[in-house]
């Protein structure tokens, strides 16, 4: 298992944009999608390849193409903000959905929806959720994915807190964690500090 903080100038620049409290919904959504795409480019660097014979306008040749299915699974609703950016890069990816909400008092996750493609059993599953805060939702989502047969899962988030990273590491030491930033801590309400606020609300203009 690895915890990877993507050190990329464009990612850092766009993360600053979404951290600003006065960034409007349109710009916030656009930047989240762009960060997700940049992250997918880095994460996919070592995806397995296979040889295929093709014919160019000049000659026949053996080249490479992806050797596995890719499945994007956002945790609703904030995870939806990252799907388009990844799918723009990997348009053949299938998309599943896990619906969870966090009890505001206990901070415990509760599942309310799950629909996944069969290819999670043989492909690479990218579990996407912008905020890895307490880690409870991520752990519950990975539990569910494994119950449904997923064997190769990578967590992809924008901002993580050390507490959430440790919780996910301890529960699922076989899962690689990819983040655009690792922040300082959680506050008493379970929000990441300095963070970027409620990502779902900022993506969709809700309160």
CORCORRA-V491653 format. One record per residue. N is the residue number from 0. PHI is phi in degrees with one decimal (999 if undefined). PSI is psi in degrees with one decimal (none if undefined). OMEGA is omega in whole degrees, 0 to 359 (999 if undefined). Layout:
BEGIN
N,PHI,PSI,OMEGA + N,PHI,PSI,OMEGA
END
This chain:
BEGIN
0,999,145.8,179 + 1,-134.7,146.9,169 + 2,-110.9,115.0,186 + 3,-115.8,120.5,173 + 4,-100.7,114.9,187 + 5,-74.6,111.6,182 + 6,-94.9,92.2,184 + 7,-139.8,133.4,185 + 8,-58.3,-43.7,181 + 9,-68.5,-36.7,177 + 10,-62.3,-46.3,180 + 11,-60.9,-42.6,180 + 12,-61.3,-46.9,182 + 13,-72.3,-30.8,175 + 14,-63.7,-39.3,177 + 15,-60.6,-40.3,179 + 16,-59.8,-42.7,183 + 17,-81.4,-17.0,176 + 18,-74.7,-28.7,182 + 19,-62.3,129.1,184 + 20,-68.0,-20.7,182 + 21,-95.9,6.5,175 + 22,-68.2,127.5,184 + 23,-76.6,169.1,185 + 24,-58.2,-45.2,181 + 25,-59.6,-49.4,182 + 26,-69.5,-35.2,178 + 27,-62.4,-50.6,181 + 28,-59.8,-45.1,182 + 29,-62.7,-43.9,181 + 30,-67.6,-38.5,177 + 31,-60.9,-44.3,178 + 32,-62.9,-41.5,181 + 33,-66.8,-39.7,177 + 34,-63.0,-43.5,179 + 35,-59.4,-40.8,178 + 36,-65.0,-42.7,178 + 37,-63.4,-39.0,179 + 38,-66.3,-42.2,180 + 39,-61.4,-36.4,179 + 40,-60.6,-43.0,180 + 41,-73.4,-42.9,183 + 42,-64.1,-35.2,184 + 43,-81.0,0.2,184 + 44,-53.3,-38.3,185 + 45,-109.6,19.1,175 + 46,-60.3,144.2,182 + 47,-65.7,145.1,180 + 48,-122.3,159.0,174 + 49,-133.6,156.5,178 + 50,-79.3,137.0,173 + 51,-135.3,142.7,177 + 52,-92.6,127.7,179 + 53,-131.7,173.0,176 + 54,-124.9,118.5,175 + 55,-83.9,174.6,175 + 56,-61.3,-11.3,183 + 57,-104.7,-44.8,188 + 58,-163.5,171.2,171 + 59,-80.0,146.4,182 + 60,-156.2,156.3,175 + 61,-102.4,123.5,181 + 62,-128.7,-173.0,185 + 63,-113.8,147.2,168 + 64,-146.4,163.6,181 + 65,-56.5,137.3,184 + 66,-104.1,10.7,181 + 67,-147.1,159.0,173 + 68,-77.6,147.8,176 + 69,-116.7,131.9,178 + 70,-123.5,127.2,175 + 71,-100.2,125.5,180 + 72,-124.2,99.1,175 + 73,-79.1,144.3,168 + 74,-85.9,117.3,183 + 75,-67.8,142.5,4 + 76,-105.3,-20.6,186 + 77,-62.3,-32.0,180 + 78,-60.5,-24.5,179 + 79,-60.9,-27.0,181 + 80,-66.8,-14.8,181 + 81,-102.4,-11.9,188 + 82,-66.3,-47.9,184 + 83,-59.8,-41.7,181 + 84,-61.8,-39.6,179 + 85,-73.7,-40.0,183 + 86,-70.0,-27.4,175 + 87,-61.9,-32.9,180 + 88,-85.0,-36.1,182 + 89,-124.9,75.5,186 + 90,-65.9,-17.2,178 + 91,-81.8,-6.3,182 + 92,-64.9,140.0,173 + 93,-90.2,161.0,184 + 94,-127.7,126.8,171 + 95,-109.3,176.6,183 + 96,-142.3,136.3,171 + 97,-126.1,124.4,179 + 98,-101.6,123.2,178 + 99,-140.9,150.2,171 + 100,-131.8,155.7,182 + 101,-106.2,125.9,175 + 102,-63.4,122.1,186 + 103,-67.6,-18.6,179 + 104,-93.2,-49.1,183 + 105,-89.8,-16.8,184 + 106,65.7,12.3,180 + 107,-83.2,142.1,180 + 108,-81.8,148.7,176 + 109,-132.4,126.3,180 + 110,-81.6,137.8,175 + 111,-130.5,-6.5,181 + 112,-160.2,143.0,175 + 113,-154.8,123.6,175 + 114,-144.6,119.1,188 + 115,-132.2,145.0,175 + 116,-75.1,155.2,181 + 117,-63.0,-24.3,185 + 118,-68.6,-6.2,174 + 119,-63.3,-21.3,184 + 120,-75.3,-24.7,184 + 121,-121.6,-16.5,186 + 122,-101.5,-167.9,175 + 123,-98.1,126.1,181 + 124,-104.4,122.7,175 + 125,-99.6,105.5,177 + 126,-85.7,114.0,187 + 127,-113.5,131.8,177 + 128,-158.6,124.7,188 + 129,-59.9,-35.5,189 + 130,-117.1,120.6,172 + 131,-103.4,87.8,187 + 132,-93.5,-92.0,176 + 133,-73.7,-24.8,182 + 134,91.4,-6.9,183 + 135,-62.0,-45.8,180 + 136,-65.8,-40.3,180 + 137,-63.2,-44.9,179 + 138,-62.0,-45.8,180 + 139,-62.9,-39.1,180 + 140,-67.2,-41.4,178 + 141,-66.1,-40.8,175 + 142,-53.5,-47.0,182 + 143,-65.6,-44.3,179 + 144,-59.8,-42.3,180 + 145,-67.2,-38.1,177 + 146,-61.1,-32.3,180 + 147,-86.0,-1.9,173 + 148,109.4,1.9,180 + 149,-69.2,136.4,183 + 150,-120.6,-16.5,182 + 151,-130.5,95.0,188 + 152,-118.3,135.1,174 + 153,-125.4,129.7,177 + 154,-88.9,130.9,181 + 155,-125.8,115.9,180 + 156,-136.0,167.7,178 + 157,-87.6,-54.9,185 + 158,-128.4,134.4,177 + 159,-123.8,153.6,170 + 160,-105.0,148.4,179 + 161,-54.0,-36.4,180 + 162,-62.8,-42.9,181 + 163,-69.0,-40.5,178 + 164,-60.4,-45.1,180 + 165,-64.2,-41.1,180 + 166,-61.1,-44.9,180 + 167,-69.3,-40.5,177 + 168,-59.1,-47.1,183 + 169,-65.3,-40.0,183 + 170,-77.3,-34.8,184 + 171,-138.0,76.6,184 + 172,-66.7,-9.2,179 + 173,-90.9,-1.2,185 + 174,-97.4,126.9,172 + 175,-76.6,138.2,180 + 176,-115.8,124.2,178 + 177,-116.7,126.8,180 + 178,-132.2,150.0,172 + 179,-81.5,-24.8,180 + 180,-157.4,144.1,172 + 181,-112.6,114.2,185 + 182,-89.9,-172.4,191 + 183,-75.7,-49.5,191 + 184,-172.2,179.5,169 + 185,-101.7,146.5,173 + 186,-89.8,-175.3,185 + 187,-65.8,-18.0,179 + 188,-97.2,4.4,179 + 189,82.8,16.0,177 + 190,-94.1,146.5,180 + 191,-75.1,137.2,179 + 192,-116.0,127.5,1 + 193,-76.2,-22.9,172 + 194,61.0,-157.2,178 + 195,-148.2,19.1,180 + 196,85.6,-161.5,178 + 197,-81.5,107.4,187 + 198,-64.0,-39.3,179 + 199,-61.9,-46.3,178 + 200,-61.6,-41.2,183 + 201,-73.4,-29.7,177 + 202,-69.7,-39.5,191 + 203,-113.9,3.9,174 + 204,73.8,26.8,179 + 205,-103.4,171.2,179 + 206,-118.6,none,999
END
